[in-house]
Amino acid sequence: MIGAVVDCHLEYLMLPRLGRWDNRRVNIGDHGSSGGCVARAGGVFEDDALVDRVNLALQNMWSRLDSLPRSDEFWSGTNNRTTWYKVDEFAQRCVVRDSSDETARWAAVGFWMHAGSFGGLQLLAEDAAVRDDAVYDLIAVAEWVWLEVGVDPGPHLERALARVGSSVLQRLTQSGGRVGRAAVAASVFLAGESFTEAIGRQHWNMFLHALAVPMPHDRDPSVVREALAAAEEQWLATAQQCLSNDASSVVDLMDAAQWWAVHRDYDVVGRLRELLGALSRDSLELMAGDHDGETAASLRAALLVLDGHGFSSRRYP
């Protein structure tokens, strides 16, 4: 009961930002993610190139259907107008007719992503037979959908990785770079770890939940308070224990807060300050002095929040 109530609260907050498909040419943009149908979701595997590839495929698929002669059998029984619903159907037909049609395949993946579905994982798994980068794409797309709709890829990812094969994954773990990282994550997942553990975001995900707990003055009295309050206290207690003198956990907490600010425009600074209160200011200063680079920058940002300053949605300086 408690888990169900918390899940409902988080599903509301994590609803996809994509909106509904618009049957006009708008929202696609010109050869890039700006104005595209698919936007960055704040993952550690996805990148701009992946998002741009999907959006460009969607744009090109629209143009291809729009230029298809109305005498073609595809238009039979329709109003001869190009719509996203028809582009989706056309892309699926193109993939069936020619499985090597890269534009159609990536457009199909984009439609599945937009729908919050893991259906595109099977197409990407098939690609792994001819290009190693497909393993990276597979993990990145699974992470993107997970972040957008809050649903674990679970059996969908397991089936896709089984199609790739353990021997391929084992070979790719030695390749380094983003493909090597994805292969390691895939192997860890197949070995029985959760998806969040496999991609290194177990603590991040836990902090994501804890930060979403509303402050007392923001709580909706119409919610089933008994169940929700018990679950909230559990999330907060676990998060505070995890923060104890652990610099990497503080970094994960700050990254989770940044995700809420950037990708959901949700103010979590009050809850962030409360969680950071589990640490003394002296311990945070010591940790910041013992680290450099992004870790030190994140710890300094945590100190500012603890001192009462606001939280910037921009990446830490």
N, C-alpha and C positions, 0 to 999 in steps of 0.2 A: 504493500500500500504506500509506504513512504517513498520507495523508489519511483513508483508510478507518478506520484504527485510532483516530485522533483523533476522527473523527466519531462512532464507536461510543461512545467515552468521554463525549463531550458529550451524545449522545442519552440516555445513561443519566442524566446529571445533570439534563437539561432535560425529563425526562418530565413530562407534564401533571400538575398537582396536583388535577385534577378527580375522579379516581376513576371508578368505573363508575356507570351510571345506577341509581338505586334505584327500584324499582317501587312504592314507597309515596309518600305525599304529602310526606314529609320532604325537607329540603334545598332547598326552594323559598323559604321565608320569606314575609314579608308585605310586598308592594309595595316591594321594594328589594333591594339586593345582599346584605344581611346574610343569610347562610345560603343564598344562591342557588346555582344550579348553575354559573354562570359568574362568575368572580372577576377582579379586575384582574390584568393580566399584566405591568404595569410599562412600558407603551409611552409614546411621546411624543405620539401622536395619540389613543389611546383615552382616555376619561374615565368618571367615575362614571355620567353620564347614559346613555352607550351601554350599559354593563353592566347598569344598572337596567332599561333598555328591553328588553333581551333576556330578563332574568329575569322581568320582569312578563309578557311575552308567553308565556313557557313556563308560568308559573303559570296565566294565563288560559286557555291552550290545554288544560291539564289539566282545569280546571274545566268548560270547554265540552264536552270529551269525556265527562267523568264525568256530566254532566247530560243527555247524549244518550240518548233513549229506547232501551231495549234491543231494541225492535222494529225499529229502524233497520237497514238492510241492512249497515251497517258492522260490526255485531256478529255477523253470520252466520259460523258456524264457529268462534267464539271462546268463551272462558269467561265473557264479559260483565264482566270485571274491567278497570279502567283501569290501564294500565301505561305506562311511558315509551316502550316500543317502539311501542305502539299510538298514543300521542299523536304521535309522530314521523310515523307513517303517516297519521294523521288530518290533521295540519297540511299534509302534502304534497298530500293529496287536496283540502283546502280551497283551497290556492293554485291548483291546476289548475281547480277549479270557479269560483273568483272571484279573479282575479289582483290585485284591489284590496283583498283581505282583509288589512289591515295586521297584525293580531294573528297570523294564520297565517304570513304572510311572515317576521315577525321571529322567530317560534317556529322556523320552518324554518332560518333563519340561525343561531339558537342551537344547534340540534341539530348542524348542520354544524361550528360552532365547537367544540362539545364533542367531536366526533369527530376534531378536528384536521384538518378538510377545508376547502378553499377553495371548496366548492360554493356557498356563500351569496353569493359575489361576483357571480355572474350575476344573481341577484335584485336586488341592490343597484344593479347597472348599469342594469337596467330602470327602477328608480325615478328615475334621474338625468334621465329625460325630463320628469318632473313636479315634482321638487324638487332644488334645488341641494345641499342637505345630504347627499344620497346619495353624492356624491363623497367627502366627508369620511368617511362611514360605511364606504365601500368601502376606503379606505386604512387606516382604524382597525381594521377587522375583519381585513384582510390582515396587518397588523402583529401583531395579537393572536395569530392562528394561528401566525405565524412564531415569535413568542416562546415559545409554549407547546410546540411540537413541533420547533422548530429546522429547519423546512423552508422554503426560499425560495418565495415565491408565484409567481415566474417566469411561465410561460406562462398560468397561471390568471388572474393579474392583467392580463397583456397582453391577453387576450381580453376581459376585462371592460371595460378602459379603451377598447379599440377600439369596443366597443358604445356607450360613452358618447359618443365622438367627439372629435376634436382641437379642433373649433370650440367645443364646450361647455367643454372644459378651458381653452382660451385665454381665453374670456370670464371664466371664474371665477378665473383667476390674478390678475385686477385687482380682485377683490371684497374682498380682505383677510380678516382673521379666520381661523378654523380652516378654513373652506371654501377660502379663497384659498391657505393653506399646503398643504392637501391637493391642490389642483389643480396647484400648482407641483411638488410631489413626484411626482404622476402624470405630468406633462409631462416631467420630468427622467428618469423611469423609461422612458417610451416613446421618449425620445431615445437610449436605449442604456445608461444607467447602471444599476448594480446596485441592487437594492431598498434595501440598507443605505445606499448613497450617496444615493439619492433622498430618503430620509427623514432624512438627516443623522446616521446612526449607524454610519458605516463604522469610525471609530476606536473607538467604543463597543463594537462587535461584536468587533473585534480584541482589545480589552482583556478582553472577556467570556471569550474563548477562553484568553487568557494566564492569567487569574486562576484558571481551572479546572484548570490544570496542578498536580497534587498535589505537595506538598513531599516531599523525599527520604524522610523517615521515614513518610510516608503511602502510599508507592507499593506497589502490589500485585505481588508477585513473579510471580504467575501470568500477568500481562499480557505480551504480546510486547514485552519491554523495549527491544530494539534499535530497532525502528521507532518506538515511542512516544517514546522518549527523544530521538531525532533531531527529531521533529516538535515536541516540547515546547521544545527549545532554540531552534528556529526562531521559535516563537510568542513566547518570552520576549525574544529578541534584537530582534525587530521592535517589540515593545511598548516596550522600553527606548529604542530609537532614536526612536520617535515622541514620547516624553516630553521630549526634550531642550529645555528652556527654553521650553516651549509651555504656557501656562496653560490653554487650551481642552482640550488633551489630558489634563492632570491632572484637570480637571473630568470629562471622559469616563471616565477611570479610576475616579475616586471614585464616579461614578454607576453604573458597571458593578459595582463592589464592593457598592454598596448594593442593586442588583438581586439579586445572589446571596444577600445576607443577608435581604432582605425576601421575595422571591418563591420562593426555594428553600431557605431556612434552611441555607445552606451557608457554612461558615467559610472565608473567603479572606484573613484578616488577615495571615497569614504571607507569602503570595505578594504581597499588596498592599504590605507593608513592603519586601519585596525589590525590587519594581519601582520604588517611590518612591526607593529607594537609588541609582537612576541619576541622580538630581538631588541637588545639594548642598543642605544646609539653608539656606544663604545665598540661593541662587537662588529657593527656594520662598518665603522671607520677602520677597524683593524683589517677586516676582510678587503676593503677597498684599497688599503695600503699594500696588501699582499698580492694584489692582482694588477694586471694591466689590460690594455685594449678594451674590447667591448664589455668584458666582465667588469672591469673597474668602472666604466662609464655607467653600466646598469646599476652598480652598487651606489655610485654617487647620486644617481637619479632617485634611488630608494631613500637615501638620506634626505634629499630635498623634500620628498613626499612626507617623510616622517616628521620633518620640521614644519610642516603645515603648508608647503608650497603646492601648487597644482601639478597635475600630471600632463605632460605634453604627449600628444598623439604622434609626434614625429619621432624618428629613431634617435636614440640617445646620442649626444654629441661626442 
